[in-house]
Amino acid sequence: MIRKKKNATTWQVRVWCPAEGKNIYRSAPNERAARRLEAELKVEFSRNRTRRTTVRKWAEQWLALYPRPQETTRRFHEERISKFVEDFGDRVLTDITRIEARAWVIENPWRHNSVRALFNDAIDAGVARENPFARLNLPQSRGRRDLVVLTDDELGALEQSAVLALGDAYGRHFAACIRFAATTCVRPGELFALDWEVLDLDAGRAHIGWQERIDGRARPKNGLARDIVVPAPAVAALRDTPRWDGPWVFGSIRGQRLSKHSHFYAWDKVRNAAGRPGMDFYELRHYGATRLLEIGVSAEDVAIQMGHVDGGELVRTTYGHPSHARALDRVQNAWVADSVAGGEIPPLRAVS
């Protein structure tokens, strides 16, 4: 801040100095010189500050100074940057090179976005001058568009791996959880919130009205409840599995309601036992959507089962990747069926 001193011809400059933790006052002969001095002091103090701020110190302040709108996002970032603080905690922010950043991200790709956000806010706060984690030009996953759809045999192998990895009792319970997710297309959070009172096995229906999140129970992703079909394979899996005490359909290995953490504990063991250490549980939803398309269900109807409200557009562009070979088989079988039914295209006639 600058102001002209009372009863004087000089101007006063006041700039906060982080190094000393107080305002520094200087004088200038005129307003123009005062503004120049203010700018120079800010640059000088900022440089001194960035030379001292460590990763650990900034990480402790970051989310308090730059709070996220949702509590779940804050917890997400806290968990993602913990490994970065563990590896670089005593390093000064400005000393981390792009070569180091690139090597670290290759080893920790799923933590990249949070660390990049941490540095972006550090620049805004004046404790860093550049972001070594920005524009690394690393290969980027296209998310769900890169998912490879499981085959029926691979789904069965996952269920068998659940028994091998988790033991007979809980393994069969978790295998039923896998089968249910793969055939109903429910989201993981909706799976966690599923109670027996909303499930009608005789009718093959379930009411999806809630999802479990880290910050508590909430409505489904788009805020709308829906009824879904519970197909015969899922019904059979539930009936063949011992029912757990309590109102919930699927529980943790300790007999509590399934949560994100307890579910991941079991799922991580299963996917490793199946030789798929990088497989996301969400891929089962992708399998279910594709399987429905394969057996002839329209994209619009699949969208209703999945809880989309876009008329099937997302199913067609993201989830629905039917097998190319199976598509050709269906086209060929359609021509064979038409021929058997008596349909015939007249032969070509010679042009006279």
BELSULDA-V789002 format. One record per residue. N is the residue number from 1. RES is the residue in one small letter. PHI is phi in whole degrees, 0 to 359 (999 if undefined). PSI is psi in whole degrees, -180 to 180 (none if undefined). OMEGA is omega in radians with two decimals (999 if undefined). Layout:
BEGIN
n;res;phi;psi;omega
N;RES;PHI;PSI;OMEGA
N;RES;PHI;PSI;OMEGA
END
This chain:
BEGIN
n;res;phi;psi;omega
1;m;999;143;3.07
2;i;234;148;3.08
3;r;202;155;3.11
4;k;277;133;3.14
5;k;291;143;3.10
6;k;291;140;3.09
7;n;56;33;3.12
8;a;213;164;-3.13
9;t;262;-2;-3.10
10;t;261;165;3.13
11;w;247;144;-3.13
12;q;257;137;3.11
13;v;245;129;3.11
14;r;237;122;-3.11
15;v;226;134;3.11
16;w;286;131;3.14
17;c;250;107;-3.13
18;p;299;-33;-3.09
19;a;297;-38;-3.10
20;e;261;-11;3.13
21;g;69;32;-3.14
22;k;203;169;3.07
23;n;282;141;3.08
24;i;250;133;-3.11
25;y;249;136;3.06
26;r;223;161;3.14
27;s;244;151;3.11
28;a;221;152;-3.05
29;p;288;-24;-3.12
30;n;209;175;-3.06
31;e;294;-41;-3.11
32;r;298;-45;3.13
33;a;293;-33;3.13
34;a;294;-43;3.14
35;r;294;-39;3.11
36;r;295;-42;3.13
37;l;295;-40;3.12
38;e;299;-45;-3.14
39;a;297;-41;-3.13
40;e;294;-41;3.14
41;l;294;-40;3.13
42;k;298;-42;3.11
43;v;296;-45;-3.12
44;e;298;-47;-3.11
45;f;293;-35;3.12
46;s;294;-40;3.12
47;r;296;-42;3.12
48;n;297;-38;-3.11
49;r;290;-44;-3.10
50;t;291;-22;3.13
51;r;287;-16;-3.04
52;r;248;-21;-3.00
53;t;286;121;3.14
54;t;270;165;3.11
55;v;301;-46;-3.10
56;r;297;-43;-3.12
57;k;296;-44;-3.13
58;w;290;-37;3.13
59;a;298;-36;3.12
60;e;292;-29;-3.10
61;q;266;-24;-2.89
62;w;307;-61;-3.01
63;l;287;-18;3.04
64;a;284;-39;3.13
65;l;281;-29;-3.13
66;y;233;70;-3.08
67;p;294;146;3.09
68;r;268;153;-3.09
69;p;299;-35;-3.07
70;q;245;143;3.11
71;e;299;-36;-3.13
72;t;296;-36;3.11
73;t;293;-40;3.12
74;r;298;-46;3.13
75;r;296;-37;3.10
76;f;301;-49;-3.12
77;h;294;-40;3.12
78;e;302;-45;-3.13
79;e;292;-39;-3.08
80;r;289;-34;-3.09
81;i;273;-7;-3.09
82;s;301;-42;3.14
83;k;292;-36;3.12
84;f;295;-42;3.10
85;v;295;-38;3.11
86;e;298;-39;-3.07
87;d;275;-31;-3.02
88;f;233;14;-2.97
89;g;309;-42;-3.07
90;d;270;0;3.11
91;r;279;145;3.04
92;v;285;139;-3.08
93;l;308;-44;-3.04
94;t;285;-8;-3.13
95;d;270;-11;-3.10
96;i;283;124;-3.07
97;t;269;164;3.12
98;r;293;-33;3.10
99;i;296;-44;3.09
100;e;296;-43;-3.12
101;a;298;-45;-3.12
102;r;297;-45;-3.13
103;a;297;-39;-3.12
104;w;291;-40;-3.13
105;v;293;-36;3.09
106;i;300;-36;3.12
107;e;279;-25;-3.07
108;n;227;59;-3.01
109;p;299;-35;-3.08
110;w;285;-9;3.10
111;r;262;-4;-2.99
112;h;301;-49;-3.04
113;n;299;-39;-3.12
114;s;291;-42;3.14
115;v;292;-37;3.09
116;r;297;-40;3.10
117;a;295;-38;3.11
118;l;301;-43;-3.14
119;f;287;-36;3.09
120;n;300;-43;3.13
121;d;287;-28;3.07
122;a;295;-38;3.09
123;i;296;-44;3.13
124;d;299;-36;-3.12
125;a;278;-9;3.12
126;g;84;15;3.13
127;v;259;0;3.04
128;a;214;153;-3.11
129;r;257;-26;3.13
130;e;210;165;-3.10
131;n;250;104;-3.13
132;p;291;-12;-3.12
133;f;263;3;3.13
134;a;267;146;3.04
135;r;52;52;3.12
136;l;277;-9;3.11
137;n;55;41;3.07
138;l;271;152;3.08
139;p;302;131;-3.10
140;q;253;135;3.04
141;s;290;145;3.08
142;r;267;21;3.06
143;g;66;-132;-3.05
144;r;294;-21;3.13
145;r;290;-17;3.13
146;d;264;1;-3.13
147;l;292;137;3.06
148;v;262;123;-3.04
149;v;290;133;3.09
150;l;294;152;2.95
151;t;270;168;3.10
152;d;298;-38;3.13
153;d;294;-38;3.13
154;e;292;-35;3.06
155;l;296;-43;3.09
156;g;298;-37;3.11
157;a;294;-36;3.08
158;l;297;-43;3.14
159;e;296;-40;3.09
160;q;294;-36;3.12
161;s;295;-31;3.11
162;a;298;-42;3.13
163;v;292;-41;-3.14
164;l;294;-40;-3.04
165;a;277;-30;-2.99
166;l;244;0;-3.10
167;g;90;166;-3.02
168;d;296;-52;-3.03
169;a;296;-61;-3.12
170;y;287;-29;3.11
171;g;299;-43;3.11
172;r;292;-35;3.09
173;h;296;-45;-3.11
174;f;287;-30;3.06
175;a;297;-38;3.07
176;a;294;-36;3.08
177;c;298;-43;3.11
178;i;297;-47;-3.13
179;r;298;-41;-3.14
180;f;297;-47;-3.13
181;a;297;-39;-3.07
182;a;287;-27;-3.06
183;t;257;-17;3.13
184;t;256;-16;3.14
185;c;67;22;3.12
186;v;287;153;3.06
187;r;285;154;-3.14
188;p;306;-45;-3.14
189;g;298;-35;3.09
190;e;291;-34;3.10
191;l;296;-41;-3.11
192;f;294;-32;-3.05
193;a;269;1;-3.03
194;l;288;122;3.10
195;d;252;157;-3.13
196;w;296;-28;-3.07
197;e;291;-19;3.12
198;v;258;7;-3.08
199;l;246;124;3.12
200;d;242;96;-3.09
201;l;291;-33;-3.14
202;d;295;-40;3.14
203;a;273;-15;-3.10
204;g;69;42;-3.11
205;r;223;157;3.04
206;a;213;150;3.09
207;h;255;120;3.14
208;i;258;103;-3.09
209;g;241;-11;-3.07
210;w;217;163;2.96
211;q;222;147;3.10
212;e;266;128;3.08
213;r;237;172;-3.13
214;i;300;-37;-3.09
215;d;267;14;3.07
216;g;120;-176;-3.10
217;r;281;140;-3.14
218;a;215;167;3.07
219;r;293;163;3.11
220;p;304;170;-2.98
221;k;310;-43;-3.13
222;n;267;7;3.11
223;g;82;2;-3.06
224;l;247;132;3.02
225;a;283;160;3.14
226;r;204;157;2.98
227;d;262;142;-3.13
228;i;231;163;3.03
229;v;273;134;2.99
230;v;253;101;-3.02
231;p;291;167;-3.06
232;a;306;-43;3.13
233;p;302;-38;3.13
234;a;288;-41;3.11
235;v;299;-45;-3.14
236;a;297;-40;-3.14
237;a;296;-40;3.14
238;l;290;-39;-3.12
239;r;288;-26;-3.14
240;d;272;-3;-3.09
241;t;252;133;3.09
242;p;304;135;-3.11
243;r;280;136;-3.13
244;w;275;153;3.06
245;d;294;144;3.13
246;g;110;168;-3.06
247;p;280;-17;-3.04
248;w;278;153;-3.13
249;v;282;-44;-3.10
250;f;241;132;-3.11
251;g;239;174;3.11
252;s;275;174;-3.13
253;i;295;-19;3.11
254;r;264;6;3.08
255;g;84;14;3.10
256;q;261;172;3.07
257;r;301;138;-3.14
258;l;295;134;3.11
259;s;233;175;-3.14
260;k;301;-42;-3.07
261;h;286;-46;-3.13
262;s;292;-33;3.09
263;h;293;-44;-3.13
264;f;296;-36;3.12
265;y;304;-47;-3.13
266;a;286;-44;-3.09
267;w;298;-38;-3.13
268;d;297;-39;3.10
269;k;294;-40;-3.09
270;v;292;-48;-3.08
271;r;293;-33;3.06
272;n;291;-41;3.11
273;a;296;-29;3.14
274;a;274;-1;-3.11
275;g;75;25;3.13
276;r;232;64;-3.03
277;p;297;-22;-3.12
278;g;260;6;-3.06
279;m;286;131;3.08
280;d;270;139;3.13
281;f;301;-28;-3.13
282;y;298;-20;3.12
283;e;297;-22;3.10
284;l;293;-35;3.07
285;r;295;-39;3.10
286;h;295;-42;3.08
287;y;301;-47;-3.09
288;g;299;-43;-3.14
289;a;296;-44;-3.14
290;t;294;-40;3.14
291;r;299;-40;3.12
292;l;295;-41;3.09
293;l;295;-38;-3.12
294;e;298;-35;-3.11
295;i;268;10;2.97
296;g;100;7;3.10
297;v;285;138;-3.11
298;s;290;156;3.12
299;a;299;-34;3.12
300;e;296;-42;-3.14
301;d;288;-36;3.08
302;v;298;-39;3.13
303;a;299;-39;3.12
304;i;296;-43;3.12
305;q;297;-37;-3.08
306;m;277;-15;-3.13
307;g;92;22;3.07
308;h;270;154;3.13
309;v;237;24;-3.08
310;d;255;14;3.11
311;g;73;15;3.10
312;g;101;2;-3.08
313;e;296;-46;-3.14
314;l;295;-36;3.10
315;v;298;-43;-3.11
316;r;291;-37;-3.01
317;t;265;-25;-3.03
318;t;239;-52;-3.04
319;y;275;-35;-2.99
320;g;274;95;3.09
321;h;237;70;-3.13
322;p;300;153;-3.13
323;s;298;133;3.12
324;h;297;-44;-3.11
325;a;296;-41;3.14
326;r;293;-35;3.10
327;a;298;-43;3.11
328;l;295;-38;3.10
329;d;298;-41;-3.13
330;r;293;-40;3.11
331;v;297;-45;3.14
332;q;296;-44;3.14
333;n;296;-33;3.12
334;a;295;-40;3.11
335;w;293;-40;3.12
336;v;297;-45;3.14
337;a;298;-39;3.13
338;d;295;-39;3.12
339;s;295;-42;3.13
340;v;297;-35;-3.13
341;a;283;-2;3.10
342;g;102;-2;3.11
343;g;289;135;-3.11
344;e;210;134;3.09
345;i;271;128;-3.12
346;p;301;143;3.12
347;p;296;159;3.08
348;l;291;143;3.09
349;r;256;142;3.10
350;a;294;142;3.12
351;v;275;123;-3.08
352;s;276;none;999
END
